[in-house]
Amino acid sequence: MKMESINKKEQILEAARDVFFKKSFYEATMDDIAQLSGVKKSTIYYYFSSKIDLASQLLEVNIKKIFEKINEIISTTGNIKQRIKMMTDFYINLLEENSKIFIIMQRIGYDFMQKEDSKKKINELFEKLRKNQKKAGDLFGEVTLSSGKRISGDLFLYSLVAALGRAIFENVSQGRKPKKEDLLAIGDIFIASVK
């Protein structure tokens, strides 16, 4: 893909991010995205076959970025407690730098579950998310809990990401910013759970 095409696609995704932040998936229109992006609606359809496809790709790009960073953290150190701290800090920084993305992910995910045509797409996204998480879990490696029990890195990472994600989404869905100390406490719980 040429650089101009990549820039145009990014421009559309950026506008979609802003529109989906302000409106629900079903309230947002391709006209809204075209107007904000400065890109003709026909050009948007050249890159994205539908609004569902556009929203799916927006989610997928953000999920990919999150797991790239998680994999980078895992590769940085073999110390599991340091990994947990770094991942917790990453989520806190992501929340502070771009809390919009959590709202958008939640909103699109919820809206997609309301209709059959989009439900299929969100399930495909969840499958990709699960594969990314499994890959990261395998990279993470087996974890020995403080009780001495050994569990897969996949299960441990899944639990950590789920706990942080739930705390974030629960607050965001009620219009509140998650408290940094709550997220740090979740990290501390996981740090205390390992040898």
FINUTOR-719623 format. One line per field, with one value per residue (C-alpha): residue number from 1; chain; x, y, z. Coordinates in pm, 1 decimal, always signed. Example, Ala and Ser with C-alpha at 12.3 -4.5 7.8 and 13.67 -1.06 7.14 Angstrom:
resi	1	2
chain	A	A
xx	+1230.0	+1367.0
yy	-450.0	-106.0
zz	+780.0	+714.0
This chain:
resi	1	2	3	4	5	6	7	8	9	10	11	12	13	14	15	16	17	18	19	20	21	22	23	24	25	26	27	28	29	30	31	32	33	34	35	36	37	38	39	40	41	42	43	44	45	46	47	48	49	50	51	52	53	54	55	56	57	58	59	60	61	62	63	64	65	66	67	68	69	70	71	72	73	74	75	76	77	78	79	80	81	82	83	84	85	86	87	88	89	90	91	92	93	94	95	96	97	98	99	100	101	102	103	104	105	106	107	108	109	110	111	112	113	114	115	116	117	118	119	120	121	122	123	124	125	126	127	128	129	130	131	132	133	134	135	136	137	138	139	140	141	142	143	144	145	146	147	148	149	150	151	152	153	154	155	156	157	158	159	160	161	162	163	164	165	166	167	168	169	170	171	172	173	174	175	176	177	178	179	180	181	182	183	184	185	186	187	188	189	190	191	192	193	194	195
chain	A	A	A	A	A	A	A	A	A	A	A	A	A	A	A	A	A	A	A	A	A	A	A	A	A	A	A	A	A	A	A	A	A	A	A	A	A	A	A	A	A	A	A	A	A	A	A	A	A	A	A	A	A	A	A	A	A	A	A	A	A	A	A	A	A	A	A	A	A	A	A	A	A	A	A	A	A	A	A	A	A	A	A	A	A	A	A	A	A	A	A	A	A	A	A	A	A	A	A	A	A	A	A	A	A	A	A	A	A	A	A	A	A	A	A	A	A	A	A	A	A	A	A	A	A	A	A	A	A	A	A	A	A	A	A	A	A	A	A	A	A	A	A	A	A	A	A	A	A	A	A	A	A	A	A	A	A	A	A	A	A	A	A	A	A	A	A	A	A	A	A	A	A	A	A	A	A	A	A	A	A	A	A	A	A	A	A	A	A	A	A	A	A	A	A
xx	+0.0	+138.2	+221.3	-61.2	-306.9	-178.7	-209.4	-562.3	-663.5	-512.8	-696.6	-1025.2	-954.4	-864.0	-1190.0	-1385.1	-1222.7	-1345.9	-1695.0	-1739.1	-1625.4	-1902.2	-2176.6	-2273.9	-2188.2	-2547.0	-2581.8	-2257.3	-2274.6	-2022.1	-2117.4	-2000.5	-1669.6	-1630.0	-1695.4	-1452.1	-1179.2	-1209.9	-1221.2	-1503.1	-1751.0	-1681.1	-1311.7	-1399.5	-1589.4	-1283.2	-1088.4	-1371.6	-1659.9	-1901.7	-1928.5	-1900.7	-1574.8	-1442.6	-1527.6	-1382.9	-1056.9	-1042.8	-1077.1	-832.1	-564.7	-592.2	-593.0	-284.8	-104.6	-186.7	-52.4	+258.3	+337.1	+257.4	+492.0	+759.4	+724.6	+748.0	+1062.9	+1220.8	+1259.3	+1232.2	+1138.4	+768.0	+704.2	+868.5	+656.5	+338.6	+443.0	+534.0	+202.6	+5.7	+198.2	+134.0	-242.3	-233.9	-34.1	-261.3	-562.7	-409.6	-287.8	-590.4	-889.4	-1105.6	-995.6	-1141.2	-1474.0	-1475.1	-1386.5	-1661.3	-1919.7	-1850.9	-1832.3	-2167.8	-2333.5	-2200.6	-2365.6	-2709.7	-2750.2	-2672.6	-2469.8	-2231.2	-2233.3	-2050.6	-1784.2	-1728.6	-1694.1	-1425.1	-1251.7	-1272.5	-1115.3	-825.5	-791.7	-779.0	-509.3	-298.8	-343.5	-252.4	+63.3	+157.9	+80.2	+308.1	+581.2	+514.6	+586.4	+475.4	+412.2	+468.8	+213.5	+303.2	+118.3	+366.5	+109.3	+228.4	-3.7	+32.0	+144.1	-169.9	-400.6	-199.7	-182.7	-551.9	-638.7	-419.5	-549.7	-909.2	-875.4	-722.9	-969.6	-1270.7	-1163.2	-1116.3	-1435.4	-1652.0	-1550.2	-1551.1	-1901.5	-2025.5	-1849.3	-1575.1	-1202.0	-1056.1	-845.3	-475.1	-442.9	-706.9	-513.8	-188.4	-361.5	-461.5	-97.8	+8.6	-239.4	-88.1	+267.0	+184.7	+36.3	+364.2	+691.8
yy	+0.0	+340.3	+596.7	+824.8	+535.1	+454.7	+820.7	+843.7	+522.9	+653.8	+983.6	+793.9	+578.1	+887.8	+1058.0	+739.4	+725.1	+1078.2	+1016.4	+686.7	+861.0	+1119.7	+893.4	+530.8	+303.9	+310.4	+689.0	+757.7	+782.2	+748.9	+1108.0	+1215.6	+1037.2	+1179.3	+1531.9	+1508.3	+1332.8	+1556.2	+1238.9	+1169.0	+905.3	+703.3	+696.1	+570.2	+283.3	+212.3	+135.8	-2.6	-202.6	-93.4	+95.3	-241.9	-308.0	+39.3	+0.6	-352.3	-235.4	+51.5	-195.9	-438.0	-169.1	-69.0	-426.7	-497.6	-194.9	-307.2	-657.9	-530.2	-333.3	-630.1	-849.7	-580.1	-570.7	-949.7	-947.7	-670.7	-871.2	-1226.3	-1103.6	-1179.6	-922.5	-654.0	-762.5	-725.6	-381.0	-270.8	-398.0	-223.6	+98.4	+55.0	+32.7	+337.3	+536.3	+423.4	+531.6	+870.5	+931.7	+802.5	+718.6	+762.6	+427.5	+239.1	+418.0	+347.5	-20.0	-61.7	+128.6	-52.1	-388.8	-332.1	-195.5	-482.6	-738.6	-589.0	-705.1	-1032.1	-884.5	-705.6	-981.2	-1208.0	-940.3	-883.9	-1258.1	-1263.0	-978.5	-1164.8	-1466.0	-1250.9	-1096.3	-1442.1	-1553.1	-1244.1	-1306.8	-1675.5	-1582.8	-1330.2	-1586.6	-1841.8	-1576.6	-1495.9	-1857.1	-2072.6	-1895.6	-2033.1	-1895.5	-1817.8	-2139.4	-2334.8	-2420.6	-2376.6	-2225.2	-2131.9	-1782.0	-1763.7	-1811.3	-1571.5	-1300.1	-1347.8	-1296.3	-987.1	-822.8	-912.6	-765.5	-440.3	-420.9	-477.9	-205.5	+34.9	-50.9	-57.4	+299.0	+429.2	+289.8	+500.6	+813.4	+795.9	+786.0	+476.5	+554.7	+501.7	+354.5	+88.8	-21.2	-22.8	-234.5	-489.0	-502.5	-551.1	-837.7	-1015.0	-942.2	-1091.8	-1399.9	-1513.2	-1649.1
zz	+0.0	-92.8	+176.5	+59.2	+96.2	+444.5	+546.3	+408.7	+585.3	+911.4	+859.4	+825.1	+1131.3	+1336.2	+1236.1	+1310.5	+1655.2	+1727.9	+1587.9	+1775.7	+2092.6	+2059.4	+1925.9	+1953.4	+1663.6	+1538.6	+1575.3	+1391.3	+1013.6	+736.3	+648.2	+996.5	+942.4	+590.9	+712.4	+1002.7	+803.1	+497.2	+288.2	+43.2	+153.2	-162.4	-66.5	+280.5	+117.0	-97.0	+221.5	+435.4	+289.0	+563.2	+889.7	+1065.8	+879.6	+969.4	+1339.5	+1342.3	+1192.5	+1442.0	+1729.0	+1571.6	+1524.8	+1889.9	+2018.5	+1806.3	+1953.2	+2307.6	+2249.5	+2071.7	+2387.5	+2612.2	+2405.3	+2424.5	+2804.5	+2828.4	+2612.3	+2820.5	+3141.1	+3266.8	+3614.2	+3646.9	+3919.9	+3707.1	+3409.4	+3614.5	+3734.5	+3381.1	+3239.3	+3511.7	+3443.9	+3070.6	+3127.2	+3355.0	+3098.2	+2815.5	+3017.3	+3095.2	+2739.1	+2553.2	+2770.5	+2460.2	+2326.7	+2624.5	+2581.8	+2208.1	+2256.6	+2512.3	+2310.2	+1983.4	+2157.9	+2326.7	+2012.1	+1801.2	+2030.3	+1962.0	+1599.8	+1424.9	+1135.5	+1369.1	+1635.0	+1389.5	+1338.4	+1710.6	+1763.0	+1491.4	+1675.5	+2007.0	+1836.2	+1710.3	+2055.5	+2209.6	+1962.7	+2040.7	+2409.9	+2375.3	+2184.4	+2452.9	+2723.5	+2558.8	+2543.2	+2910.8	+3005.4	+3293.6	+3624.2	+3972.8	+4216.2	+4577.7	+4672.8	+4460.7	+4194.1	+3837.0	+3576.8	+3213.0	+3121.9	+2908.9	+3207.9	+3423.4	+3157.6	+3072.4	+3440.1	+3476.1	+3158.5	+3250.1	+3599.6	+3473.7	+3186.1	+3409.5	+3650.9	+3362.3	+3171.0	+3482.3	+3566.6	+3210.0	+3149.2	+3441.6	+3319.3	+3581.2	+3535.4	+3703.1	+4006.3	+3953.2	+4302.9	+4221.3	+3913.1	+4110.7	+4376.8	+4111.7	+4002.1	+4365.0	+4406.2	+4107.5	+4222.4	+4563.4	+4397.4	+4238.6	+4372.3
